[in-house]
Amino acid sequence: MSGAPGRPALVVGAGPVGLSAALALRAHGLPVVLLEADPEERERPGSRALFVHRETLRLLDGMRPGLAAEITAYGRTWHTRRTLYRGREVYARTFPPPSTPGLPPFTSLRQVDTERFLRTACEAAGVEFAWGARVTGVRVAPTEVVLTGEDGRVWTGTHAVAADGARSAVRGELGIPMEGTRADGFHVVVDVADLPGAELPLERVFHYEHPGVGGRSVMRVPFTGGFQVDLQCRDDDTQETYGTEEAVREWLPAVVGDGYAERILWVSTYRFLRKVAASFSDPRRRVLLVGEAAHLFPPFGARGMNSGIADAAAAARAIADGTAAAVAGFAEVRRAAALFNSAAAGSALDHLRPHRRIVRVKQRAAAALAPVLPWCGSWLEHAPYGPRNGSPAVAGRKY
């Protein structure tokens, strides 16, 4: 099934998942052409996906030895997690630094920085880039895939990995639907630069019903050079009131203190989509869907990019195997993992945006009991991220 010798595998999309897929294919010794719709000098604003987890770092190190060390040396790892409820602390834990060398449980850096490390690794590994290559046509034959760009260019490969995001042109051309739901309400995400000489503590803070923003929940997460603030808005809130840069300047001081309103780097809003592709490959097993081309999750637990990179590694293994059975196995296992992640994110969403009174009562009771029953505070700390006991489709893995 692998096609003519020397014919490349094609990857569509130069985000972190597409770059990882290209790097993994090169690690298997396969020629790769990576197609990206944007120009080479594109600028990607905002922190976007922040966390690179240990499991993902291990995958990346398998693709390019030493890459995990480069990423973790640049990223930030903190050891304190803190949870508050209506202004009162209900959970705080500081984990000791690792006593032996090795990968940290996670590192935090802006997605644009993760992409920078991955792109440099791809270039060193010999990945061929095609910039300004917006795919508008997909033809799948028994032994090859042919992609056509809007400018008329044509690329032929043994397989194609679709990593072209939520509005995947490749998935659309194949007619594979996304199945799932779209939740009400929205969140505001704000990147803020550190204030020199007055840096906030290196800790992740989640605040249920923050009194400074009218009882809306807020999370603050550090990254290299600053921090991200995530404000949970209500169903009847408007973006004009909370989601513009001018609006953020109004409410941000109540969350992080004075001096940061002029340090805003980026403001964005997002709504929760929980969708999974009906199939992760075409019937001929030549095109493989990965990342947001295959699944869309709310960001709880940092499942999106991390699971996408796991998709990419699995897709490369299947293509290197060269059989239809291997691609079918990829599609089955990674779709099962995506369904698990979608359900886990749904559990987190039910906790964070409770529509049932019983959930709010449980949260209030847990906060009241946390000083005498520490497990209540621990539940308030962990529930917003959903179950983390691993997908049954991939034993021992979270994604």
Summary of the structure (lengths in Angstrom):
residues: 399
radius of gyration: 21.7
end to end distance: 28.2
largest distance: 67.9
contacts: 1366
relative contact order: 0.16
helix: 37%
strand: 26%
